[in-house]
Amino acid sequence: MLDWLIIGAGVHGVHLALALLGGAGVEREHLRLLDPHPSPLGRWRQCSATVGMRFMRSPSVHHLDGPPFSLSSFAHERGYQKREFRAPYNRPSTRLFDEHCDALLTSQRIAELCVRGRAIDLVEVGDRLEVVTETERIAADRVVLALGSDRLARPAWVDALDREGLRLMHVFDDDFDESVLADAERLVVVGGGISSVQFALAQSRTRSAPVTLLIRTPLREAQFDSDPGWLGPLHLDKFRRERDMSQRRAMIDAARNRGTSSPDVLRELRRAERRGRIVIREAKIIDARVVRQGGVELWPQAGPILRADRVVLATGFARARPGIWLDQVIARLGLPCAACGYPIVDRALRWHTQIHVSGALAELELGPAARNISGARMASERLLEHLCGPRPIPQAQVVRLGTV
């Protein structure tokens, strides 16, 4: 039986595995990560590549290793040029971030600890837990739920196309296939956040015809998706003093900069617009129809009908709690939830004496940054504090990359 089973081998799951191995002394044979993708960080790499992300939105101190300057040291040791970082906040390129991840994965042989499968249930069997997948049951003393967002946001008008037998692709669909867009002369990208802008820019670089970016409201600028004050006491002290979970939810929703793009991405978008590579259309679509001759018509509340050969949704994720399968677990184990459906956990991020959470599931405890890389680091700090006491991780236990 395992000591630890982490459900999810994305950014949060991998970082927590590294923390347990290097910071808490968990033996390799007693830890596993469960994930449906072929390799660790598979979902992260798929999504970032699909949207054409070139630079991280977060600073260089936010990465999957323990020491804050690990990525910067890695870049220096490997001879990366300054162009691999972008101001402000020394944000690394996606390429550099991924290669740093690869070094960590290789040095700790994380792929060997991954079990491919999708969790569909979690049950108590005596004094242990068993995670049920489509093909097996995995027993563990403790389980960490490191689930990524899994419910896509789709505009209401898309239902009209569904009824006509056309399901629009979303850039974050597991089976998204960019190749089907090759023959689309009139491509419309729907969404006003950073993913939609990045995807529209990526498509515009390879097309002869301009790409239309369809936005419902004016584009909004924010360097980060929440104020950096949410990473420390400036905002978190007040958040933690609030015991009403409905009020905490309101604070999170108000703090999160949903549907925004960083200044550098918006500058690139405006340059592409001036050059005729991208057309920005602001409209509230109220209906959509499949055209008999091929393509789609989008009917706005005001203004001319928008016609397209292909429409791609880049509308992000829904606000609902990740893990539809958790509904039955919550009911069976009596797990506490707020009115919004999210877990109520303790300081150690325990939802149950043997179940810890990270990512979105931890946001009522960690605040609006819980879903981000910084949130993964906050979660590992809480977990290591619970297991080892409130002390820094000894440097001798930190993964060193210089010899990888």
Secondary structure as UniProt FT lines:
FT   STRAND          2..7
FT   HELIX           11..23
FT   HELIX           28..30
FT   STRAND          31..35
FT   TURN            40..41
FT   HELIX           42..51
FT   TURN            60..61
FT   TURN            68..69
FT   HELIX           70..78
FT   HELIX           82..84
FT   STRAND          85..86
FT   TURN            87..90
FT   STRAND          91..93
FT   HELIX           94..107
FT   TURN            108..109
FT   HELIX           110..113
FT   STRAND          114..116
FT   STRAND          119..125
FT   TURN            126..127
FT   STRAND          128..133
FT   STRAND          137..145
FT   TURN            156..157
FT   HELIX           158..163
FT   TURN            164..165
FT   STRAND          169..170
FT   TURN            171..172
FT   TURN            174..175
FT   HELIX           178..181
FT   TURN            182..183
FT   STRAND          187..190
FT   HELIX           194..204
FT   TURN            205..206
FT   STRAND          211..215
FT   STRAND          220..221
FT   HELIX           228..231
FT   HELIX           233..241
FT   HELIX           245..255
FT   TURN            258..259
FT   STRAND          260..261
FT   HELIX           263..274
FT   TURN            275..276
FT   STRAND          278..282
FT   STRAND          285..290
FT   TURN            292..293
FT   STRAND          296..300
FT   STRAND          306..308
FT   STRAND          310..313
FT   TURN            324..325
FT   HELIX           326..333
FT   TURN            339..340
FT   TURN            347..348
FT   STRAND          350..352
FT   TURN            353..354
FT   STRAND          355..357
FT   HELIX           359..362
FT   HELIX           363..366
FT   TURN            368..371
FT   HELIX           373..388
FT   HELIX           395..397
FT   TURN            402..403
//
